[in-house]
Amino acid sequence: MKPLNYAILKHFTKVKEASAEDVIDALRGEYGKFKALNKEEVINALMTAEANGLLEESRFELNNKGELRIYFRAHAEGEEVINNFIES
Protein backbone atom coordinates (compact mmCIF):
# COMPACT_ATOMS: atom_id res chain seq x y z
CA MET A 1 0.00 0.00 0.00
CA LYS A 2 1.32 3.42 -0.99
CA PRO A 3 1.41 6.34 1.45
CA LEU A 4 -1.87 8.27 1.30
CA ASN A 5 -0.34 11.36 -0.31
CA TYR A 6 1.12 9.18 -3.07
CA ALA A 7 -2.28 7.57 -3.64
CA ILE A 8 -3.88 11.01 -3.85
CA LEU A 9 -1.39 12.14 -6.50
CA LYS A 10 -1.60 8.87 -8.41
CA HIS A 11 -5.41 9.21 -8.53
CA PHE A 12 -4.98 12.29 -10.73
CA THR A 13 -3.14 10.23 -13.35
CA LYS A 14 -6.29 8.09 -13.72
CA VAL A 15 -9.00 10.76 -13.94
CA LYS A 16 -9.57 13.92 -15.97
CA GLU A 17 -10.17 16.00 -12.82
CA ALA A 18 -11.32 15.56 -9.24
CA SER A 19 -12.32 17.49 -6.16
CA ALA A 20 -11.28 16.64 -2.60
CA GLU A 21 -14.63 14.90 -2.15
CA ASP A 22 -14.04 12.83 -5.30
CA VAL A 23 -10.60 11.79 -4.05
CA ILE A 24 -12.00 10.76 -0.68
CA ASP A 25 -14.73 8.69 -2.34
CA ALA A 26 -12.24 7.03 -4.68
CA LEU A 27 -9.75 6.14 -1.93
CA ARG A 28 -12.20 5.27 0.86
CA GLY A 29 -12.11 1.54 0.12
CA GLU A 30 -8.36 1.18 0.60
CA TYR A 31 -7.58 4.15 2.88
CA GLY A 32 -10.85 4.59 4.76
CA LYS A 33 -9.25 3.95 8.15
CA PHE A 34 -6.58 6.63 7.69
CA LYS A 35 -7.20 9.71 9.88
CA ALA A 36 -5.85 11.96 7.12
CA LEU A 37 -8.53 10.84 4.64
CA ASN A 38 -10.76 13.79 5.43
CA LYS A 39 -11.70 16.89 3.50
CA GLU A 40 -9.34 19.31 5.27
CA GLU A 41 -6.27 17.08 4.93
CA VAL A 42 -7.00 16.13 1.32
CA ILE A 43 -7.48 19.78 0.36
CA ASN A 44 -4.15 20.54 2.04
CA ALA A 45 -2.48 17.75 0.02
CA LEU A 46 -4.04 19.04 -3.21
CA MET A 47 -2.98 22.62 -2.58
CA THR A 48 0.56 21.45 -1.73
CA ALA A 49 0.68 19.47 -4.98
CA GLU A 50 -0.52 22.57 -6.84
CA ALA A 51 2.12 24.75 -5.18
CA ASN A 52 4.75 22.19 -6.21
CA GLY A 53 3.58 22.27 -9.83
CA LEU A 54 2.12 18.75 -9.99
CA LEU A 55 -1.57 19.71 -10.17
CA GLU A 56 -3.54 22.72 -11.33
CA GLU A 57 -7.01 24.00 -10.57
CA SER A 58 -9.40 23.17 -13.39
CA ARG A 59 -12.74 24.63 -12.25
CA PHE A 60 -14.88 25.72 -9.30
CA GLU A 61 -18.49 25.20 -8.28
CA LEU A 62 -20.74 25.35 -5.25
CA ASN A 63 -21.80 22.00 -3.84
CA ASN A 64 -25.33 21.26 -2.61
CA LYS A 65 -24.45 22.80 0.79
CA GLY A 66 -23.33 26.06 -0.80
CA GLU A 67 -19.66 25.31 -0.14
CA LEU A 68 -16.98 26.01 -2.71
CA ARG A 69 -15.73 22.85 -4.45
CA ILE A 70 -12.42 23.17 -6.29
CA TYR A 71 -11.48 20.67 -8.97
CA PHE A 72 -7.87 19.86 -9.77
CA ARG A 73 -6.19 18.03 -12.63
CA ALA A 74 -2.72 16.79 -13.42
CA HIS A 75 -1.36 18.65 -16.44
CA ALA A 76 0.92 16.69 -18.81
CA GLU A 77 4.17 17.61 -17.06
CA GLY A 78 2.73 16.98 -13.61
CA GLU A 79 1.37 13.60 -14.67
CA GLU A 80 4.76 12.66 -16.08
CA VAL A 81 6.52 13.58 -12.83
CA ILE A 82 3.95 11.70 -10.72
CA ASN A 83 4.26 8.58 -12.89
CA ASN A 84 8.07 8.73 -12.83
CA PHE A 85 8.28 8.93 -9.06
CA ILE A 86 5.30 6.88 -7.91
CA GLU A 87 4.89 3.34 -9.15
CA SER A 88 1.45 2.04 -10.09
URNOR-V75822 format. One record per residue. N is the residue number from 1. RES is the residue in one small letter. PHI is phi as a letter, one per 20 degrees, with the letter a starting at -180 (NA if undefined). BURIAL is 1 if it has 9 or more other ideal C-beta (glycine too) atoms within 8 Angstrom, else 0. Layout:
<<N:RES:PHI:BURIAL> <N:RES:PHI:BURIAL>>
This chain:
<<1:m:NA:0> <2:k:f:0> <3:p:g:0> <4:l:g:1> <5:n:f:0> <6:y:f:1> <7:a:f:1> <8:i:f:1> <9:l:f:1> <10:k:f:1> <11:h:g:1> <12:f:f:1> <13:t:e:1> <14:k:d:0> <15:v:c:0> <16:k:f:0> <17:e:a:1> <18:a:a:1> <19:s:e:1> <20:a:g:1> <21:e:f:1> <22:d:f:1> <23:v:f:1> <24:i:g:1> <25:d:f:0> <26:a:f:1> <27:l:e:1> <28:r:g:1> <29:g:g:0> <30:e:e:0> <31:y:d:1> <32:g:g:0> <33:k:e:0> <34:f:f:0> <35:k:f:0> <36:a:f:0> <37:l:e:1> <38:n:c:0> <39:k:g:0> <40:e:f:0> <41:e:f:1> <42:v:f:1> <43:i:g:1> <44:n:g:0> <45:a:f:1> <46:l:f:1> <47:m:f:0> <48:t:f:0> <49:a:f:1> <50:e:f:1> <51:a:f:0> <52:n:e:0> <53:g:m:0> <54:l:e:1> <55:l:c:1> <56:e:c:1> <57:e:f:1> <58:s:d:0> <59:r:a:0> <60:f:c:0> <61:e:a:0> <62:l:e:0> <63:n:e:1> <64:n:f:0> <65:k:e:0> <66:g:m:0> <67:e:e:0> <68:l:f:0> <69:r:d:1> <70:i:d:1> <71:y:d:1> <72:f:c:1> <73:r:b:1> <74:a:e:1> <75:h:f:0> <76:a:g:0> <77:e:f:0> <78:g:f:1> <79:e:f:1> <80:e:f:0> <81:v:f:1> <82:i:g:1> <83:n:f:0> <84:n:f:0> <85:f:d:0> <86:i:c:1> <87:e:f:0> <88:s:f:0>>
